[in-house]
Amino acid sequence: MSETFTSVSQEEAGLRDRVRLSFDLDADICVIGAGLAGLTVALEAARLGASVAVLEGRHIGWNASGNQLGTVMPGFALPLTDLIERIGLEDARELWTLSKQGAEFVRANASEESMPGMGLSDGVLEVSNVDAGDRLISQLQMLNEDFDTEVEGWQVDRVREALKTDHYFHGVYYPKAFQVDGRKYVHGLAALARRAGARIFEDTPVVSIDHSGIRKRIVTPSARLRASHIVLAGNIHLGAPSKRLSETLLPVWRYAGVTAPLGERLHEIVAFKGSVMDSDGVDHFRVVDGDRLMWESPETTWAARPQRFAGAIKRRIRTIFPELGNVEITDIFGGATGQTVHGMPQIGQLRKGLWVASGFGRQGMNTSAMAGQMIARSILWGDERWKLFSPFELVWAGGATGRVAGQVVGIWGRASSAAAGALARYRERARVKDRQREARLAEANRAAGTGPRRAPPGVRPRPAPPPKAAVGAAEPVVHEDRVSQ
Ligand SMILES: Cc1cc2nc3c(=O)[nH]c(=O)nc-3n(C[C@H](O)[C@H](O)[C@H](O)COP(=O)(O)OP(=O)(O)OC[C@H]3O[C@@H](n4cnc5c(N)ncnc54)[C@H](O)[C@@H]3O)c2cc1C
């Protein structure tokens, strides 16, 4: 989908050895789709000794998997509190642990030894668009105590030291979350899977499957394949092999741009080194290549050329960091993510030997890794933990109406986030003005020699009492000389 691959070479993009399936083949496992999900299943299953064939309709990482920011965090697109509400604390905890294992799987793969040049760096900051200190404290407690996840709460001042903007208030810092080169990782995954013995065929769309027998049949335009297991990892583009499955995903296209080099001033304004995302899911960015900003923002529920969104990305950057001025976007890319109605990925066995791994939404790095590992281990070892995902069934995403509704909800979400942010900043300015007014009043009182003693920090000073003379105006004035008379 990307028009420019400045940081991914032809070789890395898998364009050099594209092999199409042109002969009939037998395998233990056939994976449909060479994105993050399909390639993780292939890698893990091949490592465990299975014969694996991956069939990819275009090329490796063609869609979202090869056009993303590479931020890796624990958790799911569904907020943790909603997850607990839906399935209870115990199961939520188990799913969260699996999601952390998914992140660790990525970390182990992206090490300098096995995937050189992935640029792995630690630390992700989630910032709040509104002043939500209380919510932050309970979130930190829950993550630390109930979900065994290392997090730090950042006060507004600390956030604003790291990011020069008044748009963000508190922050939650995840020291163990990390980022890799998102556009390269999927190609590294393909290289590892090949090394483990998996065969990957590109330009090989699957046009139909017959999953009724023990040996299942997979049909492509130029050859057939027989396998004991089929893994559907085609995301929103799966199409003919399982139209009903495709209809359970709401496609959401996301776009990101990279600025021209911005020089030293960038580090004065964006001092934080890792990925930053806001809690409303509107912006997601980080510094790349030393002094460029990679920024993900707009989304649509229809396919569009990413280039159309360069202006929107520039405007977002200027809104959040006005001091950066009018930046130039030199590289722009995007891809379609599949969103489920319940916000959780689709992972599991649909019928004997037919598996699904899709619906990873905007948080696909750790969740697709988790799904790939779990499915491979279930096929080869009988690991049944995927059943934890059973409460999240395949739900129809509403077809064309669902897309329109999705776009409206997206626009509404962004608008209400902007409004809540504006209100929070207004309140903050009002508080600052209040403090200034009180300080001026106290100063005036001090000058009149009548001011109250300074109030301890955090205690609002009471207004100064009126001067004594005025209070006592109605009382008899007692003159000392007369008393002594
Ligand atoms: C701009 C952007 C930024 C993002 N940033 C992040 C991030 O920082 N962190 C994060 O965790 N997630 C991020 N994501 C989300 C993440 O990229 C996705 O969740 C993930 O890539 C989905 O992987 P997938 O394998 O399910 O799907 P895909 O990448 O869509 O792969 C599916 C593949 O299947 C193939 N296919 C489909 N049907 C067939 C068929 N019938 N026959 C053969 N092949 C078929 C397709 O051609 C495609 O290559 C981002 C997404 C975008 C768009």
The ligand as an SDF file (V2000), in Angstrom:
LIG
                    3D

 53 58  0  0  0  0  0  0  0  0999 V2000
   -0.6560    3.0490    9.9230 C   0  0  0  0  0  0  0  0  0  0  0  0
   -0.7190    1.8770   10.8700 C   0  0  0  0  0  0  0  0  0  0  0  0
    0.0400    1.8980   12.0490 C   0  0  0  0  0  0  0  0  0  0  0  0
   -0.0220    0.8170   12.9280 C   0  0  0  0  0  0  0  0  0  0  0  0
    0.7910    0.8440   14.0160 N   0  0  0  0  0  0  0  0  0  0  0  0
    0.7820   -0.2140   14.8570 C   0  0  0  0  0  0  0  0  0  0  0  0
    1.6780   -0.2320   15.9620 C   0  0  0  0  0  0  0  0  0  0  0  0
    2.5040    0.6660   16.1520 O   0  0  0  0  0  0  0  0  0  0  0  0
    1.6110   -1.2790   16.8260 N   0  0  0  0  0  0  0  0  0  0  0  0
    0.7200   -2.3080   16.6560 C   0  0  0  0  0  0  0  0  0  0  0  0
    0.6850   -3.2160   17.4970 O   0  0  0  0  0  0  0  0  0  0  0  0
   -0.1190   -2.3460   15.5730 N   0  0  0  0  0  0  0  0  0  0  0  0
   -0.0910   -1.3320   14.6760 C   0  0  0  0  0  0  0  0  0  0  0  0
   -0.9280   -1.3520   13.5780 N   0  0  0  0  0  0  0  0  0  0  0  0
   -1.8590   -2.4960   13.4090 C   0  0  0  0  0  0  0  0  0  0  0  0
   -1.1580   -3.7240   12.7840 C   0  0  0  0  0  0  0  0  0  0  0  0
   -0.4020   -3.3030   11.6860 O   0  0  0  0  0  0  0  0  0  0  0  0
   -2.1890   -4.7700   12.3290 C   0  0  0  0  0  0  0  0  0  0  0  0
   -3.0190   -5.1120   13.4050 O   0  0  0  0  0  0  0  0  0  0  0  0
   -1.5230   -6.0440   11.8380 C   0  0  0  0  0  0  0  0  0  0  0  0
   -0.5560   -5.7570   10.8720 O   0  0  0  0  0  0  0  0  0  0  0  0
   -2.5480   -7.0140   11.2260 C   0  0  0  0  0  0  0  0  0  0  0  0
   -1.8440   -8.1250   10.7310 O   0  0  0  0  0  0  0  0  0  0  0  0
   -2.5750   -9.2690    9.9090 P   0  0  0  0  0  0  0  0  0  0  0  0
   -1.5620  -10.3050    9.5960 O   0  0  0  0  0  0  0  0  0  0  0  0
   -3.7900   -9.7160   10.6280 O   0  0  0  0  0  0  0  0  0  0  0  0
   -3.1440   -8.5790    8.5930 O   0  0  0  0  0  0  0  0  0  0  0  0
   -2.4950   -8.0350    7.2230 P   0  0  0  0  0  0  0  0  0  0  0  0
   -1.3150   -7.2140    7.4420 O   0  0  0  0  0  0  0  0  0  0  0  0
   -3.6260   -7.4160    6.4820 O   0  0  0  0  0  0  0  0  0  0  0  0
   -2.0420   -9.3460    6.4330 O   0  0  0  0  0  0  0  0  0  0  0  0
   -2.9730  -10.1970    5.7960 C   0  0  0  0  0  0  0  0  0  0  0  0
   -2.3700  -10.6930    4.4800 C   0  0  0  0  0  0  0  0  0  0  0  0
   -3.2310  -11.6900    3.9490 O   0  0  0  0  0  0  0  0  0  0  0  0
   -3.2430  -11.5890    2.5400 C   0  0  0  0  0  0  0  0  0  0  0  0
   -4.4770  -12.2260    2.0410 N   0  0  0  0  0  0  0  0  0  0  0  0
   -5.7420  -11.8530    2.3010 C   0  0  0  0  0  0  0  0  0  0  0  0
   -6.5990  -12.6790    1.6750 N   0  0  0  0  0  0  0  0  0  0  0  0
   -5.8550  -13.5680    0.9840 C   0  0  0  0  0  0  0  0  0  0  0  0
   -6.1970  -14.6530    0.1250 C   0  0  0  0  0  0  0  0  0  0  0  0
   -7.4680  -14.9790   -0.1580 N   0  0  0  0  0  0  0  0  0  0  0  0
   -5.1720  -15.3610   -0.4360 N   0  0  0  0  0  0  0  0  0  0  0  0
   -3.8840  -15.0570   -0.1580 C   0  0  0  0  0  0  0  0  0  0  0  0
   -3.5170  -14.0250    0.6400 N   0  0  0  0  0  0  0  0  0  0  0  0
   -4.5060  -13.2940    1.2100 C   0  0  0  0  0  0  0  0  0  0  0  0
   -3.1860  -10.0890    2.2950 C   0  0  0  0  0  0  0  0  0  0  0  0
   -2.6830   -9.8100    1.0100 O   0  0  0  0  0  0  0  0  0  0  0  0
   -2.2650   -9.6020    3.4160 C   0  0  0  0  0  0  0  0  0  0  0  0
   -0.9260   -9.4950    2.9850 O   0  0  0  0  0  0  0  0  0  0  0  0
   -0.8820   -0.3020   12.6610 C   0  0  0  0  0  0  0  0  0  0  0  0
   -1.6270   -0.3190   11.4830 C   0  0  0  0  0  0  0  0  0  0  0  0
   -1.5330    0.7310   10.5870 C   0  0  0  0  0  0  0  0  0  0  0  0
   -2.3060    0.6650    9.3050 C   0  0  0  0  0  0  0  0  0  0  0  0
  1  2  1  0
  2  3  1  0
  2 52  2  0
  3  4  2  0
  4  5  1  0
  4 50  1  0
  5  6  2  0
  6  7  1  0
  6 13  1  0
  7  8  2  0
  7  9  1  0
  9 10  1  0
 10 11  2  0
 10 12  1  0
 12 13  2  0
 13 14  1  0
 14 15  1  0
 14 50  1  0
 15 16  1  0
 16 17  1  0
 16 18  1  0
 18 19  1  0
 18 20  1  0
 20 21  1  0
 20 22  1  0
 22 23  1  0
 23 24  1  0
 24 25  2  0
 24 26  1  0
 24 27  1  0
 27 28  1  0
 28 29  2  0
 28 30  1  0
 28 31  1  0
 31 32  1  0
 32 33  1  0
 33 34  1  0
 33 48  1  0
 34 35  1  0
 35 36  1  0
 35 46  1  0
 36 37  1  0
 36 45  1  0
 37 38  2  0
 38 39  1  0
 39 40  1  0
 39 45  2  0
 40 41  1  0
 40 42  2  0
 42 43  1  0
 43 44  2  0
 44 45  1  0
 46 47  1  0
 46 48  1  0
 48 49  1  0
 50 51  2  0
 51 52  1  0
 52 53  1  0
M  END
$$$$
